[in-house]
Amino acid sequence: MKFFVDTADTNEIRELAATGLLDGVTTNPTLVSKTGRKFVDVIKEICAVVDGPVSAEVTATAYDDMVAEGRKLADIAENVCIKVPLTMPGLKACRTLSQAGSKVNVTLCFSAAQALLAAKAGATYISPFVGRLDDVGHEGMDLIADIVQIYANYPALTTEVLVASVRSPLHVIEAAKMGAHVATLPPAVLRQLFNHPLTDKGLAAFLADWAKTGQSIL
């Protein structure tokens, strides 16, 4: 499974990228607005830090405007992935932009039917929002299972399942067990994947035993 981080905070991205475990970045207008910086400047800086895809979202809602914005975003850097909403104009824009050679992330997916349409429109990634489904009383992970199964039935569909609105490490593990290709995580959740109390306890014991020897490796 690939790990993307869901943030526009370039300091966070630099720190996480240094681990070598970061495969890409997703942003949205809300995340970029929190930086207080110009949208294009933020995306350009992220693209320089991360080699993998960086999702930058259009803000237009009409087809022609989405395509125009998508083309402008694609010009920022080679690793920009254009993010469009799962609407009819959004899927038309996805088809146009993907046929022109751009990677496209179709976002705000809440049903398997929507995911099937996005794949047929040529999406590089489909972003089902599991946490938001959980919030309204639905099992978000059931949607991931459905999409993975549907895509597996049709090898011609190359769209990758990018699990979004992730709230906990459990979401990540369940998605990985189902065969989802990517999870995009808030920085706090990505850091939680490293943590386990038995790891901390074991390390403390090893270090205490080592200190008793009075030795130094260096």
C-alpha positions in Angstrom: 0.0 0.0 0.0 1.2 3.5 -0.8 1.0 6.2 1.8 0.1 9.8 0.9 -0.1 12.6 3.5 -3.2 14.8 3.5 -1.9 18.3 4.3 -0.6 21.5 2.7 1.8 22.2 5.5 5.2 22.1 3.8 7.1 21.7 7.0 5.1 18.6 7.9 5.6 17.3 4.4 9.4 17.8 4.5 9.7 16.0 7.9 7.6 13.0 6.8 9.2 12.8 3.3 12.6 12.5 5.1 11.5 9.1 6.4 11.4 7.7 2.9 7.9 6.3 3.5 5.9 9.0 1.8 4.6 8.2 -1.7 2.6 11.3 -2.4 0.5 14.2 -1.1 -3.1 15.2 -1.3 -4.4 18.7 -0.7 -7.7 20.5 -1.0 -8.8 24.1 -1.0 -9.5 24.0 2.8 -6.0 22.7 3.6 -4.3 25.2 1.3 -6.3 28.1 2.8 -5.0 27.2 6.3 -1.5 28.0 5.1 -2.4 31.7 4.4 -0.2 31.4 1.3 -0.8 31.7 -2.5 -2.2 28.4 -3.8 0.2 28.0 -6.7 3.2 28.7 -4.5 2.2 26.0 -2.0 1.7 23.4 -4.7 4.9 24.3 -6.4 6.9 23.9 -3.1 5.2 20.6 -2.3 6.0 19.2 -5.7 9.6 20.1 -5.2 9.8 18.2 -1.9 7.9 15.1 -3.0 8.7 13.0 -6.1 5.3 11.2 -6.1 1.9 12.6 -7.2 0.7 15.8 -5.5 -3.1 16.3 -5.8 -4.1 19.9 -6.4 -7.9 20.5 -6.6 -9.8 22.7 -9.1 -12.2 25.1 -7.6 -14.5 25.6 -10.6 -17.7 23.6 -11.0 -18.4 24.0 -14.7 -16.7 21.7 -17.2 -14.9 24.3 -19.3 -13.6 26.1 -16.2 -12.4 22.8 -14.6 -10.5 21.9 -17.7 -8.9 25.3 -17.9 -7.9 25.2 -14.2 -6.7 21.7 -14.5 -4.4 22.6 -17.4 -3.0 25.5 -15.4 -2.4 23.2 -12.4 -0.7 20.6 -14.6 1.8 23.3 -15.8 3.0 23.8 -12.2 5.1 20.6 -12.1 5.2 17.2 -13.8 4.0 15.4 -10.6 0.8 17.4 -10.2 -2.3 15.2 -10.1 -5.4 17.2 -10.9 -8.2 16.7 -8.4 -11.8 17.1 -9.6 -15.1 16.5 -7.8 -17.3 13.5 -8.6 -20.0 15.4 -10.5 -21.0 15.0 -14.1 -18.9 18.1 -15.2 -16.1 16.7 -13.0 -16.1 13.3 -14.8 -16.2 15.0 -18.2 -13.2 17.1 -17.1 -11.5 13.9 -15.9 -11.9 12.3 -19.3 -10.5 15.3 -21.1 -7.6 15.9 -18.8 -6.7 12.2 -18.5 -6.8 11.8 -22.3 -4.4 14.8 -22.5 -1.9 12.8 -20.3 -2.6 14.3 -16.9 -3.1 12.2 -13.7 -6.6 12.9 -12.3 -7.8 12.2 -8.7 -11.6 12.1 -8.6 -12.6 13.2 -5.1 -15.7 13.2 -2.8 -16.8 9.6 -3.7 -19.5 8.1 -1.5 -20.8 5.2 -3.5 -19.6 2.2 -5.5 -21.6 3.4 -8.5 -19.7 6.7 -8.4 -16.4 4.9 -8.3 -17.3 2.8 -11.3 -18.2 5.9 -13.3 -14.9 7.6 -12.3 -12.9 4.6 -13.5 -14.7 4.6 -16.8 -13.9 8.3 -17.1 -10.2 7.5 -16.9 -9.4 8.5 -13.3 -6.0 7.7 -12.0 -7.3 7.6 -8.5 -10.7 7.5 -6.9 -11.0 9.0 -3.4 -13.8 7.4 -1.3 -14.3 9.3 2.0 -14.6 6.6 4.7 -14.6 8.9 7.8 -17.4 11.1 6.5 -19.5 8.0 5.8 -18.9 6.8 9.3 -20.0 10.2 10.6 -23.5 9.8 9.1 -24.0 6.2 10.3 -22.7 4.2 7.4 -19.7 1.8 7.3 -17.1 3.6 5.3 -14.9 0.5 5.0 -17.8 -1.4 3.3 -17.5 1.1 0.4 -13.8 0.3 0.1 -14.5 -3.4 -0.1 -17.1 -2.9 -2.7 -14.9 -0.7 -4.9 -11.9 -3.0 -4.7 -14.1 -6.0 -5.6 -15.7 -4.2 -8.6 -12.3 -2.9 -10.0 -10.8 -6.4 -9.6 -13.6 -7.8 -11.7 -12.5 -5.7 -14.7 -8.7 -5.7 -15.3 -9.1 -3.0 -18.0 -9.9 -0.6 -15.2 -6.6 0.8 -14.0 -8.0 3.4 -11.4 -6.4 3.0 -8.0 -8.4 3.2 -4.8 -7.2 6.1 -2.7 -8.7 5.8 0.8 -9.5 9.3 2.1 -11.0 10.9 5.2 -8.9 8.4 7.2 -9.4 8.9 11.0 -7.3 6.2 12.6 -4.7 3.5 12.0 -7.6 0.9 12.0 -8.9 2.5 8.8 -5.5 2.0 7.2 -5.1 -1.6 8.2 -8.6 -2.5 7.2 -8.1 -0.8 3.8 -4.7 -2.6 3.3 -6.4 -6.0 4.1 -9.0 -5.3 1.5 -6.4 -4.5 -1.2 -6.8 -0.7 -1.5 -3.9 0.8 -3.4 -3.3 4.0 -1.4 -4.3 5.7 1.9 -4.0 9.4 2.4 -3.5 10.2 6.0 -3.5 13.4 8.1 0.1 13.8 9.6 -1.2 12.8 13.1 -2.6 9.5 11.9 0.5 8.7 9.8 2.6 9.2 13.0 0.3 6.9 15.0 1.3 4.1 12.7 4.8 4.1 14.2 3.6 3.9 17.8 3.1 0.9 20.0 3.5 0.7 23.8 5.4 -2.6 23.6 7.9 -1.1 21.2 8.6 1.8 23.7 8.8 -0.7 26.6 11.1 -3.0 24.8 13.4 -0.2 23.7 13.6 1.2 27.2 14.6 -2.2 28.5 17.3 -2.7 25.9 18.8 0.8 26.6 18.8 0.2 30.3 20.7 -3.1 29.9 23.1 -1.5 27.5 23.8 1.4 29.9 24.8 -1.1 32.6 27.7 -2.3 30.3 29.3 1.1 30.2 30.2 0.6 26.6 29.8 2.8 23.6 29.5 1.8 19.9 31.2 5.0 18.8 
